[in-house]
Amino acid sequence: MKMSTYEILCCPVCKGDLTLKTDKKEILETGEEDIIEGTLRCESCGVDYPVSEGIPDLLPRDKKGIISG
């Protein structure tokens, strides 16, 4: 996930701002950071969304897991 993508994301449940904890990143040829592994956390509702293999998983969820229906 490019940092430019992160800057436009919000929580899919409450639309709150997300903070990023980076576990693994790379620098692209353009100089932009590419987040490979990490976690996005909603500042408002406290829900965590994983970033795995560069892909943010923003399926709506609460603190217990994915919200169905």
PAGU-336064 format. One line per 2 residues: number of its first residue (from 1); their letters; for each residue x, y, z of N, C-alpha, C. Coordinates in steps of 0.1 Angstrom, whole numbers, plus 5000, padded with zeros to 4 digits. Example, Ala and Ser with C-alpha at 12.3 -4.5 7.8 and 13.67 -1.06 7.14 Angstrom:
1 = AS = 5132 4943 5078 5123 4955 5078 5132 4967 5078; 5128 4978 5071 5137 4989 5071 5129 5000 5079
//
This chain:
1 = MK = 5008 4988 5000 5000 5000 5000 5009 5012 5000; 5007 5021 4990 5015 5033 4990 5010 5043 5000
3 = MS = 5020 5051 5005 5016 5061 5015 5006 5070 5010; 5006 5073 4997 4996 5082 4991 4982 5076 4992
5 = TY = 4981 5063 4992 4968 5056 4994 4964 5057 5008; 4973 5055 5018 4970 5056 5032 4964 5070 5035
7 = EI = 4969 5080 5029 4965 5094 5033 4951 5097 5029; 4944 5089 5021 4930 5091 5017 4921 5081 5024
9 = LC = 4926 5072 5031 4917 5061 5037 4911 5066 5050; 4899 5061 5053 4892 5063 5066 4886 5050 5070
11 = CP = 4881 5050 5083 4875 5038 5088 4862 5035 5081; 4859 5023 5076 4847 5020 5068 4835 5020 5077
13 = VC = 4837 5019 5091 4825 5018 5100 4821 5032 5104; 4830 5040 5109 4826 5053 5115 4832 5065 5108
15 = KG = 4840 5062 5097 4846 5073 5089 4857 5081 5097; 4862 5075 5108 4872 5081 5116 4886 5081 5109
17 = DL = 4895 5089 5114 4909 5088 5108 4916 5075 5113; 4925 5071 5104 4933 5059 5106 4947 5062 5109
19 = TL = 4953 5056 5119 4968 5057 5122 4974 5044 5117; 4987 5045 5113 4994 5034 5107 5005 5030 5115
21 = KT = 5006 5017 5118 5017 5010 5125 5024 5002 5114; 5036 5005 5110 5043 4998 5100 5052 4987 5105
23 = DK = 5050 4974 5100 5059 4963 5104 5070 4961 5094; 5066 4963 5081 5076 4961 5070 5072 4971 5059
25 = KE = 5082 4978 5054 5080 4987 5042 5092 4986 5033; 5090 4991 5021 5100 4992 5011 5099 5007 5005
27 = IL = 5110 5011 4999 5110 5024 4992 5110 5021 4977; 5100 5027 4971 5099 5025 4956 5109 5033 4949
29 = ET = 5111 5031 4936 5120 5038 4928 5117 5053 4927; 5104 5056 4929 5099 5070 4929 5103 5077 4942
31 = GE = 5107 5069 4952 5111 5075 4965 5099 5074 4975; 5087 5069 4971 5076 5068 4979 5077 5055 4988
33 = ED = 5072 5056 5000 5072 5044 5009 5060 5035 5004; 5063 5022 5004 5053 5012 5001 5052 5003 5014
35 = II = 5040 5003 5020 5038 4995 5032 5035 4981 5028; 5043 4971 5033 5041 4957 5030 5032 4950 5041
37 = EG = 5036 4953 5053 5029 4947 5065 5027 4957 5075; 5015 4957 5081 5013 4966 5092 4998 4966 5097
39 = TL = 4994 4976 5104 4981 4977 5109 4976 4991 5108; 4963 4993 5104 4956 5006 5104 4947 5005 5116
41 = RC = 4947 5015 5124 4938 5016 5136 4930 5029 5135; 4917 5027 5137 4908 5038 5137 4909 5046 5151
43 = ES = 4912 5059 5150 4914 5067 5161 4900 5069 5169; 4889 5068 5162 4876 5070 5168 4870 5058 5175
45 = CG = 4870 5047 5168 4863 5035 5173 4873 5024 5178; 4886 5026 5175 4896 5016 5180 4897 5003 5173
47 = VD = 4891 5002 5161 4891 4989 5154 4904 4989 5146; 4911 4977 5145 4923 4975 5137 4920 4968 5124
49 = YP = 4927 4973 5114 4926 4967 5100 4940 4963 5096; 4942 4950 5092 4955 4946 5089 4959 4950 5074
51 = VS = 4972 4952 5072 4978 4954 5059 4987 4942 5057; 4984 4934 5047 4992 4922 5045 4995 4921 5030
53 = EG = 5008 4919 5027 5013 4918 5014 5010 4931 5006; 5010 4942 5013 5007 4955 5006 4993 4958 5004
55 = IP = 4983 4950 5009 4969 4952 5007 4962 4954 5020; 4956 4966 5021 4948 4969 5034 4935 4962 5033
57 = DL = 4932 4955 5044 4919 4947 5046 4909 4956 5053; 4901 4963 5046 4891 4973 5052 4877 4968 5052
59 = LP = 4876 4955 5053 4862 4949 5055 4857 4955 5068; 4844 4960 5068 4838 4965 5081 4839 4955 5092
61 = RD = 4843 4959 5103 4844 4950 5115 4843 4959 5128; 4840 4952 5139 4841 4958 5152 4853 4952 5159
63 = KK = 4854 4955 5172 4866 4950 5179 4866 4935 5180; 4854 4928 5178 4854 4914 5179 4856 4907 5166
65 = GI = 4855 4913 5154 4857 4907 5141 4849 4914 5131; 4848 4907 5119 4841 4912 5107 4826 4913 5110
67 = IS = 4820 4924 5106 4806 4926 5107 4799 4919 5096; 4790 4910 5098 4782 4904 5087 4769 4911 5085
69 = G = 4765 4909 5072 4752 4914 5068 4751 4929 5068
//
